[in-house]
Amino acid sequence: MPARPAASRRTVLRGVALTPVAGLALAACAPPEDGPARPTGPVELGAESEVPRGGAKLYREHNVVVSRGEDGALTAYSTVCTHARCPINKLEGTKLICPCHGSEFDATTGKVLREPAVAPLMALSVEVKNGTITAKPEV
């Protein structure tokens, strides 16, 4: 068996220098241990009139999006990305965009429009009382 050449000093130093970078890259895709909270109980969001027909409203502070169909029906989803549990903070029309890895979701259906996420957003039930929207996890 032929002898393998020894690694040069430059190769060893390059490997040592890149090790922390690789670790950071892997950590960036790891779900946060105490990531943003999905609603675990009823959450009052705001006035029903804030959600237009055929549109959606993002409630960043509660990690919830509410959309209204052309028929007036309201739907709600958690806006914690299913890829790496990042809070989604951007809504363009009815498209939600995750800032961490670029996953996109349909705010009216919760379905994935663009990977890396593959699982849909968690659906929430919606209730309106005295003109105020309340969302909570479906049972």
C-alpha positions as CSV (number, residue, x, y, z in Angstrom):
1,M,0.0,0.0,0.0
2,P,1.5,3.4,-1.0
3,A,2.2,5.9,1.8
4,R,-0.2,8.8,2.0
5,P,1.4,12.2,1.9
6,A,1.3,14.1,5.2
7,A,-1.1,17.1,5.3
8,S,0.7,20.4,4.8
9,R,0.7,23.0,7.5
10,R,-1.4,25.2,5.3
11,T,-4.1,22.5,4.9
12,V,-4.2,21.9,8.6
13,L,-4.6,25.6,9.4
14,R,-7.2,26.1,6.7
15,G,-9.2,23.2,8.2
16,V,-8.9,24.7,11.7
17,A,-10.0,28.1,10.4
18,L,-13.1,26.8,8.7
19,T,-14.4,24.6,11.5
20,P,-16.1,27.5,13.4
21,V,-17.7,28.7,10.2
22,A,-19.2,25.3,9.4
23,G,-20.5,25.1,13.0
24,L,-22.2,28.4,12.6
25,A,-23.8,27.4,9.4
26,L,-25.2,24.3,10.9
27,A,-26.5,26.2,14.0
28,A,-28.2,28.7,11.7
29,C,-30.5,25.9,10.4
30,A,-31.1,24.3,13.8
31,P,-34.5,25.1,15.3
32,P,-34.2,27.5,18.2
33,E,-34.7,25.7,21.5
34,D,-37.0,28.4,22.8
35,G,-38.1,29.8,19.4
36,P,-41.1,32.0,18.9
37,A,-44.3,30.9,20.5
38,R,-47.2,29.6,18.6
39,P,-50.5,30.5,20.2
40,T,-51.4,28.0,22.9
41,G,-54.7,29.6,23.9
42,P,-57.1,32.3,22.7
43,V,-55.3,35.5,21.4
44,E,-57.2,38.8,20.8
45,L,-55.8,40.2,17.6
46,G,-57.7,43.3,16.6
47,A,-60.8,44.7,14.8
48,E,-62.4,42.5,12.2
49,S,-62.5,45.5,9.9
50,E,-58.6,45.4,9.7
51,V,-58.7,42.3,7.4
52,P,-59.9,43.2,3.9
53,R,-61.8,40.8,1.6
54,G,-59.4,38.8,-0.5
55,G,-56.5,40.0,1.7
56,A,-54.7,39.2,4.9
57,K,-53.3,40.9,8.0
58,L,-50.1,39.9,9.8
59,Y,-50.1,40.2,13.6
60,R,-46.4,40.0,14.2
61,E,-46.6,40.4,18.0
62,H,-48.8,37.3,18.2
63,N,-47.2,35.2,15.4
64,V,-50.6,35.0,13.6
65,V,-51.9,35.8,10.2
66,V,-55.6,36.3,9.4
67,S,-57.0,36.3,5.9
68,R,-60.5,36.9,4.6
69,G,-61.9,35.2,1.5
70,E,-64.0,36.9,-1.1
71,D,-67.0,35.3,0.7
72,G,-66.1,37.1,3.9
73,A,-64.9,33.9,5.8
74,L,-61.9,34.4,8.0
75,T,-59.0,31.9,8.4
76,A,-55.9,32.1,10.6
77,Y,-52.5,30.4,10.8
78,S,-49.5,30.5,13.1
79,T,-46.7,32.4,11.4
80,V,-43.9,30.4,13.0
81,C,-42.1,28.9,10.0
82,T,-42.3,25.1,9.8
83,H,-38.7,24.9,8.5
84,A,-36.7,26.3,11.4
85,R,-39.2,28.0,13.7
86,C,-38.4,31.5,12.7
87,P,-41.1,34.1,13.1
88,I,-42.4,35.2,9.7
89,N,-42.4,39.0,9.6
90,K,-43.3,39.8,6.0
91,L,-46.6,39.7,4.2
92,E,-46.9,40.7,0.5
93,G,-50.5,40.5,-0.5
94,T,-51.4,37.1,0.7
95,K,-47.9,35.6,0.6
96,L,-45.9,35.2,3.8
97,I,-42.1,35.3,3.5
98,C,-39.8,33.9,6.2
99,P,-36.7,36.0,6.8
100,C,-34.4,33.1,7.8
101,H,-34.3,30.9,4.7
102,G,-36.8,32.4,2.3
103,S,-39.7,29.9,2.7
104,E,-43.0,31.3,1.4
105,F,-46.5,30.4,2.5
106,D,-50.0,31.2,1.2
107,A,-51.7,33.2,4.0
108,T,-55.1,32.0,2.8
109,T,-54.4,28.3,3.0
110,G,-51.2,27.9,5.0
111,K,-49.6,25.9,2.2
112,V,-46.0,26.1,1.3
113,L,-45.3,28.1,-1.9
114,R,-41.5,28.0,-1.7
115,E,-39.1,25.7,0.1
116,P,-37.0,24.9,2.2
117,A,-40.2,24.5,4.3
118,V,-42.3,21.5,3.3
119,A,-45.0,21.4,6.0
120,P,-47.9,23.9,6.0
121,L,-48.4,26.4,8.7
122,M,-50.4,25.4,11.8
123,A,-54.1,26.3,11.3
124,L,-55.9,28.3,14.0
125,S,-59.6,28.7,14.6
126,V,-61.0,32.2,14.3
127,E,-63.9,33.8,16.2
128,V,-65.3,37.3,16.1
129,K,-66.9,38.7,19.2
130,N,-68.1,42.3,19.3
131,G,-66.1,43.1,16.2
132,T,-62.8,41.7,17.6
133,I,-60.9,38.8,16.1
134,T,-59.7,36.0,18.4
135,A,-57.6,33.1,17.2
136,K,-56.7,29.9,19.0
137,P,-55.3,26.5,18.2
138,E,-57.7,24.1,16.6
139,V,-58.8,21.3,18.9
